[in-house]
């Protein structure tokens, strides 16, 4: 059964994991990679809504618990310099497990402790894959 909206298009579902908190060892400066720092990550995924509403079974949707674990694993096992590189690795990991279910994937990473002489909350990158 294919659920369609008023325009005859299949319904899409957006799943967001917001503000996941991790301690990372990333950064350009060696001290950042040794001591580590707090980062926040958001993952936004779009998938086809049709199967979910008809089956009510987690196997027919993106299991966000697994996605969280995959992101945590990438953060724990990578000591890269750039948050852009970390974002690309997160995208590759999620797509390797759930690529056939994804219509769109966005990853945002916020680095909170910055070696910048100025006042700001964080720096954030956004990658779409």
C-alpha positions as CSV (number, residue, x, y, z in Angstrom):
1,X,0.0,0.0,0.0
2,X,1.5,3.3,-1.0
3,X,0.5,6.3,1.1
4,X,0.3,9.5,-1.1
5,X,-0.1,13.1,-0.1
6,X,-2.6,15.4,-1.9
7,X,-0.2,15.9,-4.8
8,X,0.2,12.2,-5.3
9,X,3.7,12.1,-3.9
10,X,4.9,9.5,-1.4
11,X,5.1,10.9,2.1
12,X,8.5,11.5,3.6
13,X,9.5,11.3,7.2
14,X,12.2,13.4,8.8
15,X,14.0,11.9,11.8
16,X,16.3,14.2,13.8
17,X,18.8,13.3,16.5
18,X,19.4,16.7,18.1
19,X,22.3,17.9,20.2
20,X,24.1,14.6,20.8
21,X,26.9,15.3,23.2
22,X,30.4,13.8,22.8
23,X,33.9,14.2,24.1
24,X,36.1,14.3,21.0
25,X,39.8,14.4,20.3
26,X,39.7,16.5,17.1
27,X,41.3,19.8,16.3
28,X,44.2,21.5,14.4
29,X,46.1,22.1,17.6
30,X,47.8,19.1,19.1
31,X,46.5,20.1,22.6
32,X,42.9,19.9,21.3
33,X,43.6,16.3,20.1
34,X,45.3,15.3,23.3
35,X,43.1,16.9,25.9
36,X,39.9,16.6,23.9
37,X,36.8,18.8,24.0
38,X,33.0,18.7,24.0
39,X,31.2,18.7,20.6
40,X,27.5,18.6,19.7
41,X,26.2,16.7,16.7
42,X,22.8,16.8,15.0
43,X,21.8,14.2,12.4
44,X,18.8,14.8,10.1
45,X,17.5,12.0,8.0
46,X,14.7,11.8,5.5
47,X,13.1,8.5,4.6
48,X,10.0,7.2,2.9
49,X,7.1,7.3,5.4
50,X,4.9,4.7,3.6
51,X,6.2,1.4,5.2
52,X,6.2,2.9,8.7
53,X,2.6,3.8,8.9
54,X,1.4,0.5,7.5
55,X,3.6,-1.9,9.6
56,X,4.3,-0.2,12.9
57,X,7.6,-2.1,13.0
58,X,11.0,-0.6,13.7
59,X,12.6,-2.6,10.9
60,X,10.6,-0.5,8.4
61,X,12.1,2.8,9.6
62,X,15.5,4.2,10.4
63,X,16.4,2.9,13.8
64,X,17.8,6.1,15.4
65,X,19.2,4.1,18.3
66,X,21.6,2.4,15.9
67,X,22.4,5.8,14.2
68,X,23.3,7.2,17.6
69,X,25.7,4.3,18.2
70,X,27.2,4.7,14.8
71,X,27.9,8.4,15.4
72,X,29.4,7.7,18.8
73,X,31.7,5.1,17.3
74,X,33.0,7.5,14.6
75,X,33.6,10.2,17.2
76,X,35.4,7.8,19.6
77,X,37.6,6.2,16.9
78,X,38.8,9.3,14.9
79,X,41.3,11.9,15.9
80,X,41.0,14.1,12.8
81,X,41.9,17.8,12.6
82,X,38.8,19.2,11.0
83,X,35.2,18.9,12.1
84,X,34.4,18.8,8.3
85,X,36.4,15.6,8.1
86,X,34.6,14.1,11.1
87,X,31.2,15.1,9.5
88,X,32.2,13.3,6.2
89,X,33.1,10.2,8.2
90,X,29.8,10.3,10.0
91,X,27.9,10.6,6.8
92,X,29.9,7.7,5.2
93,X,29.2,5.5,8.3
94,X,25.4,6.2,8.4
95,X,25.1,5.7,4.6
96,X,27.0,2.4,4.8
97,X,24.3,1.0,7.1
98,X,21.2,2.9,6.1
99,X,21.9,4.3,2.6
100,X,19.0,2.4,0.9
101,X,16.6,4.0,3.4
102,X,17.8,7.6,3.1
103,X,16.4,10.2,0.8
104,X,18.4,12.9,2.5
105,X,21.1,13.1,5.2
106,X,22.4,16.2,7.0
107,X,25.0,16.3,9.7
108,X,25.7,19.4,11.8
109,X,28.7,19.5,14.2
110,X,29.3,22.2,16.8
111,X,32.7,22.7,18.4
112,X,32.2,24.5,21.7
113,X,35.7,25.2,23.0
114,X,37.5,27.3,20.3
115,X,41.1,28.6,20.3
116,X,39.8,32.0,19.1
117,X,40.4,35.2,20.9
118,X,36.9,36.5,20.8
119,X,33.4,35.9,22.2
120,X,31.2,33.3,20.5
121,X,29.1,30.3,21.5
122,X,30.5,27.8,19.0
123,X,31.4,27.1,15.4
124,X,29.1,24.9,13.4
125,X,29.5,23.1,10.1
126,X,26.7,21.5,8.1
127,X,27.2,18.7,5.6
128,X,24.7,17.0,3.3
129,X,25.4,13.6,1.9
